[in-house]
């Protein structure tokens, strides 16, 4: 599956030291779903009474595991729960066989973990259109159960990878009423990234007490300004899944805590940025801040038009400050714009103002900014108070190399 060997130059220096989340244990195993010689299945077991929230792809061709999770999210239960993830095969576009595979896996996990099948959530990521050899997964469930550990989250982050070049994790601690609650999250994603809720999977855990409605509200709200504001290649996956679980083991109720909500947002944004930093073939991390739009929605539309433009992404890969392509992207986005009010910045350098090239524009200074790994583009529409920030990466020949032989 691809020939990714080198770690992305945008990768963090190291995987973070994630806190142990009381009430959740992890195990991983090499089941040979598609890959050989590496772990490819992850099991997370949640304590009784855990609440679970989720956000999923809106793709019209979403996979069987996504549909199953969507049907289960929202229910409350005093029982435990489990999350089972496999990499290498997306179990997408697999017809009735896909449903059969999900049924078999969730039933087996329920039996092994002694929980209701309605409390088993599964995700699959990898190649689309090939039957999932679910018997390879069910055959190792007893071994997974026996290997569960509260310290296994870093191994879980590795087991869910496909074309990722590094495992992704983020953490936060927050004090509520004099007590500390912890949040730890892992993610995978590198290509097919334009969430609408990539191939992107995210799992976040906390020991806080949070009611299911409050947990779902926080997740849905923060998804819009984190995972729904990133793009690598404009392609929305059939399998995007984001699951947030609160075990309640700390005994601290965070259902109405602004501090907890803010910390959760930070973890989600950190993971979203890491997905972009591991964009297939990426060498530049790009932030696009749009202001002065007629509405926030218009600002995001403009931002995504810029972020998804192959012309802009390839120019940045070549370190060319071709700001005319930004003008093009704004004009084509479909959101309100006025040519004669438009201003553009690359970093701190004003390149265009009020519909003209800035009189102080320095091609040399703009080119120097483009040589860095972190590129910022600022666009002001001059129309109102609408604003949005989105993130993307450059488009290099490495992306072609990875995806030209993805199935081989």
C-alpha positions in Angstrom: 0.0 0.0 0.0 2.1 2.8 -1.2 5.9 3.2 -0.7 6.0 5.7 2.2 9.2 5.2 4.1 10.5 8.7 5.2 8.8 10.4 8.0 7.1 13.7 7.0 9.5 16.7 7.4 6.6 18.4 9.2 6.2 15.7 11.9 6.5 16.6 15.5 9.8 15.8 17.2 8.2 12.9 19.1 5.0 11.2 20.0 3.6 12.9 23.1 3.6 11.2 26.5 -0.1 10.7 26.7 -1.7 10.4 30.2 -3.3 7.2 31.3 -7.1 7.6 31.1 -8.7 5.7 33.9 -11.6 3.6 32.6 -10.1 2.7 29.2 -7.6 0.0 28.2 -6.0 -0.7 24.8 -4.5 -3.7 23.0 -3.1 -4.2 19.5 -2.2 -7.2 17.3 -1.0 -8.2 13.9 -4.0 -9.9 12.3 -2.8 -9.8 8.7 -5.8 -8.0 7.5 -3.7 -6.7 4.6 -0.3 -5.7 6.0 2.3 -8.2 7.0 4.7 -7.8 9.9 2.9 -4.9 11.7 0.0 -4.4 14.0 -3.2 -3.7 12.2 -6.0 -4.1 14.7 -6.7 -2.0 17.8 -9.2 -2.7 20.6 -10.2 -0.1 23.2 -12.3 -1.3 26.2 -14.4 1.3 28.0 -15.5 1.1 31.6 -19.2 0.7 32.5 -21.2 3.9 32.3 -18.9 5.5 29.7 -20.6 8.0 27.4 -19.8 8.0 23.7 -20.2 10.7 21.1 -19.3 10.7 17.4 -19.0 12.6 14.1 -18.8 10.8 10.8 -18.4 11.4 7.1 -21.4 12.6 5.2 -20.2 10.8 2.0 -23.1 9.2 0.1 -20.9 6.1 -0.2 -19.9 5.8 3.4 -18.7 2.4 4.7 -20.7 -0.2 6.6 -18.8 0.5 9.9 -19.7 4.2 9.7 -23.4 3.4 9.2 -23.3 1.0 12.1 -21.7 3.5 14.4 -24.1 6.3 13.4 -27.0 4.0 14.3 -25.5 3.4 17.8 -24.3 6.8 18.8 -26.6 8.7 21.1 -27.9 5.8 23.2 -27.0 5.7 26.9 -26.1 2.7 28.9 -24.6 1.6 32.3 -22.7 -1.1 30.6 -19.1 -1.0 29.3 -18.3 -0.3 25.6 -15.6 -1.1 23.1 -14.0 0.3 20.0 -12.4 -2.0 17.4 -10.4 -0.6 14.5 -8.6 -2.3 11.7 -6.3 -0.8 9.1 -5.5 -2.0 5.6 -9.1 -2.5 4.4 -11.9 0.1 4.6 -14.8 -2.4 4.3 -16.3 0.2 2.0 -18.3 -0.5 -1.2 -18.5 -4.1 -0.1 -22.2 -4.6 -0.4 -24.0 -7.0 1.9 -20.7 -8.6 2.7 -19.6 -5.4 4.5 -22.7 -5.5 6.7 -22.0 -9.1 7.4 -18.5 -8.4 8.4 -19.5 -5.6 10.8 -22.1 -7.9 12.3 -19.6 -10.7 12.8 -17.0 -8.4 14.4 -19.3 -6.5 16.7 -21.0 -9.7 17.9 -17.6 -11.3 18.6 -16.3 -8.3 20.5 -19.5 -8.1 22.5 -19.1 -11.8 23.4 -15.4 -11.5 24.3 -15.9 -8.3 26.3 -19.2 -9.3 27.8 -21.0 -6.2 26.7 -24.1 -5.5 24.5 -23.5 -5.5 20.8 -25.1 -2.1 20.7 -22.1 -0.8 22.6 -19.5 -2.0 20.2 -18.2 0.6 17.7 -16.0 -0.4 14.8 -13.9 1.5 12.2 -12.1 0.2 9.1 -9.5 2.1 7.0 -7.5 1.2 3.9 -8.4 0.0 0.4 -12.0 0.5 -0.8 -13.9 -2.2 -2.6 -12.2 -5.3 -1.3 -14.1 -7.7 1.1 -12.9 -7.4 4.7 -11.4 -10.8 5.9 -13.2 -10.3 9.2 -12.4 -13.9 10.3 -8.8 -12.8 10.7 -10.0 -10.2 13.2 -12.5 -12.3 15.1 -9.8 -15.0 15.4 -7.5 -12.7 17.5 -10.1 -11.1 19.7 -9.4 -13.4 22.7 -5.7 -12.5 22.4 -6.6 -8.8 22.3 -8.8 -9.1 25.3 -6.0 -10.7 27.2 -3.5 -8.1 26.3 -5.6 -5.0 27.3 -3.5 -2.4 29.2 -4.3 1.1 30.4 -0.8 2.1 29.0 -1.4 0.9 25.4 -2.6 4.1 23.7 0.6 4.8 21.9 0.6 1.3 20.3 -3.0 1.9 19.3 -2.0 5.1 17.5 0.5 3.0 15.4 -2.0 0.1 14.7 -4.5 2.4 13.0 -2.0 3.9 10.5 -2.2 3.4 6.7 -0.1 5.7 4.6 0.7 7.8 7.7 4.4 8.4 8.2 4.0 9.0 12.0 1.5 8.2 14.7 -0.5 11.1 16.0 -1.4 11.9 19.6 -2.4 14.9 21.7 -3.2 15.5 25.3 -4.6 18.0 27.8 -5.2 18.4 31.5 -7.7 20.8 33.0 -8.6 21.6 36.6 -12.2 21.7 37.5 -13.3 22.4 41.1 -9.8 21.8 42.3 -9.5 18.4 40.6 -7.7 17.4 37.4 -9.3 15.7 34.5 -7.3 14.3 31.6 -7.9 14.1 27.8 -5.9 11.9 25.4 -6.5 11.5 21.7 -5.0 9.6 18.7 -5.6 10.0 15.0 -4.7 8.6 11.6 -4.9 10.4 8.3 -2.6 11.4 5.5 -4.5 11.4 2.2 -8.1 11.5 1.1 -8.5 14.3 3.6 -11.3 16.8 3.2 -13.6 15.8 6.2 -17.3 16.6 6.0 -18.7 15.8 9.4 -9.9 11.8 5.0 -9.2 8.8 5.2 -9.3 10.0 8.8 -10.0 8.2 12.0 -9.9 9.9 15.4 -10.4 8.6 18.9 -10.4 10.8 22.0 -10.8 9.7 25.6 -11.3 11.5 28.9 -11.8 10.5 32.5 -14.3 13.3 33.0 -18.0 12.8 33.7 -19.8 14.2 30.7 -23.5 13.5 29.8 -24.0 12.0 26.4 -25.9 15.1 25.1 -23.3 17.5 26.4 -20.4 15.3 25.0 -22.1 15.2 21.6 -22.7 19.0 21.6 -19.1 19.7 22.4 -17.8 17.3 19.8 -20.1 18.6 17.0 -19.3 22.2 17.8 -15.5 21.8 17.8 -15.5 19.5 14.8 -16.6 22.4 12.6 -13.6 24.6 13.6 -11.0 21.8 13.6 -11.4 18.7 11.5 -13.8 20.3 9.1 -11.3 23.1 8.5 -8.5 21.0 7.1 -7.8 19.6 3.7 -5.0 17.7 2.0 -6.5 16.9 -1.4 -10.2 17.9 -1.3 -11.3 14.3 -1.3 -13.8 13.2 1.4 -13.3 9.6 2.6 -16.0 7.0 2.8 -14.7 6.1 6.3 -14.1 9.3 8.3 -15.0 8.6 11.9 -14.4 10.6 15.1 -15.3 9.0 18.4 -15.1 10.7 21.8 -15.6 8.7 25.0 -15.9 9.9 28.6 -15.3 7.2 31.2 -16.3 9.3 34.2 -13.6 7.6 36.3 -12.4 10.9 37.7 -15.8 11.6 39.2 -15.5 15.2 38.0 -18.5 16.5 36.1 -17.4 18.5 33.1 -20.7 18.6 31.3 -21.0 22.4 31.8 -17.3 23.3 32.0 -16.0 25.9 29.6 -12.5 25.0 30.6 -13.0 21.4 29.7 -14.6 22.3 26.4 -11.7 24.6 25.5 -9.2 21.9 26.4 -11.0 19.4 24.2 -11.0 21.9 21.4 -7.2 22.2 21.8 -6.7 18.4 21.5 -8.9 18.2 18.4 -7.1 21.1 16.7 -3.7 19.6 17.5 -4.7 16.3 16.0 -6.2 18.0 12.9 -3.0 19.9 12.4 -1.0 16.7 12.6 -3.1 15.1 9.9 -2.3 18.0 7.6 1.4 17.9 8.6 1.4 14.2 7.5 -0.3 15.0 4.2 0.9 12.6 1.6 4.1 14.1 0.1 3.8 17.3 2.2 6.7 19.6 2.8 4.8 22.8 3.8 2.1 23.4 6.4 -0.2 26.2 5.3 -2.5 28.3 7.3 -5.1 30.4 5.5 -6.8 33.1 7.5 -9.7 34.8 5.8 -11.2 38.0 7.3 -13.6 40.7 6.2 -16.0 38.3 4.5 -19.8 38.9 4.3 -20.3 35.9 6.7 -18.3 33.3 8.5 -19.6 30.7 6.0 -18.4 32.8 3.1 -15.0 33.2 4.8 -14.7 29.4 5.1 -15.8 28.9 1.5 -13.0 31.3 0.3 -10.5 29.6 2.6 -11.2 26.2 1.3 -11.2 27.3 -2.3 -7.6 28.6 -1.7 -6.6 25.5 0.3 -7.9 23.1 -2.3 -6.4 24.8 -5.4 -3.8 22.6 -7.1 -2.3 25.7 -8.6 -1.7 27.4 -5.2 -0.5 24.2 -3.6 2.0 23.5 -6.3 3.2 27.1 -6.3 3.9 26.8 -2.6 5.7 23.5 -3.1 7.9 25.4 -5.6 8.3 28.3 -3.2 6.8 30.6 -5.7 4.9 33.6 -4.2 2.3 33.6 -7.0 -0.4 35.6 -5.3 -2.3 36.0 -8.5 -3.5 32.4 -7.9 -5.0 33.5 -4.6 -7.0 36.1 -6.5 -8.1 33.4 -8.8 -9.3 31.1 -6.0 -11.3 33.8 -4.3 -13.0 34.7 -7.6 -14.0 31.1 -8.3 -15.2 30.1 -4.8 -18.8 31.3 -5.3 -18.9 33.3 -2.1 -19.3 37.1 -2.1 -16.2 39.0 -3.2 -15.3 42.4 -4.6 -12.1 42.6 -6.6 -11.5 46.2 -5.6 -11.7 45.5 -1.9 -9.5 42.4 -1.8 -6.2 42.4 0.1 -3.7 39.6 0.4 -0.7 38.9 2.7 1.9 36.2 2.6 3.1 36.1 6.2 3.6 39.7 7.3 4.1 40.9 3.7 1.3 42.8 2.1 1.3 41.7 -1.5 -2.0 43.1 -2.7 -4.4 45.8 -1.3 -7.7 47.1 -2.5 -7.7 45.3 -5.7 -4.1 46.2 -6.7 -0.6 45.0 -6.1 0.6 46.7 -3.0 3.0 49.6 -3.7 5.3 48.3 -1.0 5.3 44.7 -2.3 8.7 43.0 -2.4 8.9 39.8 -4.4 12.2 39.0 -2.7 10.6 39.2 0.8 7.6 37.1 -0.3 9.8 34.5 -1.8 11.8 34.3 1.4 8.6 33.6 3.3 7.8 30.8 0.9 11.1 29.0 1.8 9.9 28.3 5.3 8.0 25.1 6.4 5.1 27.1 7.9 3.3 29.3 5.3 0.6 31.8 6.2 -1.7 33.4 3.7 -4.0 36.2 4.9 -7.0 37.3 2.8 -9.3 40.2 3.7 -12.4 40.7 1.6 -13.3 44.1 2.9 -17.0 43.2 3.0 -18.0 42.5 6.6 -17.0 40.7 9.8 -17.0 37.2 8.6 -13.8 35.2 9.3 -12.4 31.6 9.2 -9.1 29.9 9.4 -8.3 26.7 7.5 -5.2 24.5 7.1 -3.7 22.6 4.3 -0.3 21.4 2.9 1.5 21.8 -0.4 1.1 19.4 -3.4 4.3 17.7 -4.4 5.4 14.8 -6.7 5.4 12.7 -3.5 1.6 12.7 -3.5 1.5 11.3 -7.0 4.1 8.6 -6.1 2.1 7.5 -3.1 -1.3 7.4 -4.8 -0.2 6.1 -8.2 0.6 2.7 -6.6 -1.6 2.8 -3.5 -3.1 -0.7 -4.1 0.1 -2.4 -5.2 
